[in-house]
């Protein structure tokens, strides 16, 4: 991994804000969920640094996604070479997408591998759990239930009745207000 210089200016401010949003309690919930599903305890006590080190190689994440959807990741790289670890993370993210996690809701490889946005990593895990539950996974889950589509088909009579009422809502009222006494823009006030 290439070493990065210390951030300055706006980048440093953004990094501080991201780190301030990190929630150890959410991490503990995610750790417990991962342990329940994979049977493997994440190393180290809770905290952003230890969570990063536990997930950085992508092995646990690949095992997790294989529990949620068997066969998602065909070969998990246990090699400690950087590009193999990044490949594990990339395969995890591809599997997340297949399960139903939107691309704008998942983290990028660099967010985890270089610990740039661990808040987004946690968020992705919660969204992954919800997406897996929606897709039919019956095991334990964390986070909220994803909404289902609620498509409604109205008959023509109901649609026409709605058009009458909608005009009443958009008409509005000024409650007796008027522009009396207002002067044109740029003219002086007479005191």
Number of C-alpha atoms within 10 A of each C-alpha: 8 5 6 7 6 7 11 10 7 9 11 12 12 13 14 11 11 15 15 10 11 17 14 15 11 16 22 15 16 21 20 16 20 23 15 15 17 17 12 14 13 17 12 11 10 14 14 18 12 14 24 19 16 18 19 23 25 26 18 22 23 28 22 24 25 18 16 25 18 11 13 20 18 10 10 19 17 12 11 9 12 13 13 16 22 19 17 25 27 17 22 25 23 16 21 26 16 14 21 15 21 14 13 8 15 21 21 17 23 14 17 24 21 15 17 18 21 24 22 19 23 23 17 21 25 20 24 27 27 22 26 22 20 16 14 10 15 10 13 11 22 17 16 12 13 14 9 7 6 6 6 6 8 9 8 9 8 10 11 11 10 11 10 10 10 10 10 9 9 8 8 8 8 7 6 5 7 8 6 6 6 8 10 7 6 6 7 8 7 4 3
